[in-house]
Amino acid sequence: MAIVGIGQAGTLESSDIMVTISPSEGAMGIVLELQSPVVKQYGRHIEELIVNLVREQGLTDVKIFANDRGALDCTIKARVLTAVARSKEHHA
């Protein structure tokens, strides 16, 4: 499934994460860029969580930028799902 626009959710406040999802140009798969002060400790877990959520939503070729500020898993899930929903309704 493809998305039609850019979807964004979250803030740069402490304990939150800002997630931006946009269509990729061509079949590139899921490309994720993660910025986080805890990337060394939790980066792999955060990346797996985001990619799995995006795959569960049926997306295959997207670019994701996530700027984490210490968000818990439940917050990451909420922000990713909201960004996906917003990217699908863009220009609808």
ZAMARGU-4260 file (C-alpha; in steps of 0.2 Angstrom, whole numbers, plus 5000, padded with zeros to 4 digits):
<rodrens>
0) 5000/5000/5000 | 5006/5017/4996 | 5003/5034/5005 | 4998/5049/4997 | 5007/5063/5007
5) 5017/5068/5022 | 5010/5063/5039 | 5018/5070/5055 | 5014/5067/5074 | 5022/5071/5090
10) 5032/5085/5097 | 5050/5088/5102 | 5046/5089/5121 | 5054/5078/5134 | 5046/5060/5134
15) 5039/5062/5116 | 5044/5058/5099 | 5041/5067/5082 | 5038/5055/5068 | 5037/5061/5050
20) 5032/5048/5036 | 5033/5052/5018 | 5032/5042/5002 | 5048/5036/4995 | 5053/5039/4977
25) 5054/5022/4969 | 5053/5005/4977 | 5066/5008/4991 | 5057/4999/5005 | 5056/5006/5022
30) 5069/5019/5026 | 5071/5025/5044 | 5081/5039/5051 | 5081/5039/5070 | 5088/5053/5081
35) 5088/5050/5100 | 5099/5054/5115 | 5097/5035/5120 | 5101/5028/5102 | 5115/5018/5109
40) 5105/5010/5123 | 5088/5008/5114 | 5090/5013/5096 | 5088/4995/5089 | 5072/4992/5099
45) 5065/5009/5094 | 5069/5005/5076 | 5061/4988/5076 | 5045/4995/5085 | 5043/5008/5071
50) 5047/4997/5056 | 5035/4983/5063 | 5021/4996/5065 | 5023/5003/5048 | 5023/4985/5040
55) 5007/4981/5050 | 4999/4995/5042 | 5003/4988/5025 | 5016/5001/5020 | 5031/4995/5010
60) 5039/5010/5002 | 5041/5025/5014 | 5053/5036/5022 | 5052/5039/5041 | 5061/5052/5051
65) 5059/5050/5070 | 5066/5062/5083 | 5065/5054/5099 | 5066/5063/5116 | 5064/5048/5128
70) 5047/5042/5123 | 5039/5026/5130 | 5034/5012/5118 | 5015/5017/5120 | 5019/5035/5115
75) 5030/5029/5100 | 5016/5018/5094 | 5003/5032/5095 | 5014/5044/5086 | 5018/5032/5072
80) 5000/5026/5069 | 4994/5044/5069 | 5008/5049/5057 | 5003/5035/5045 | 4984/5039/5046
85) 4988/5057/5042 | 4999/5052/5027 | 4985/5042/5020 | 4972/5055/5022 | 4983/5069/5015
90) 4975/5076/4999 | 4960/5064/5000
</rodrens>
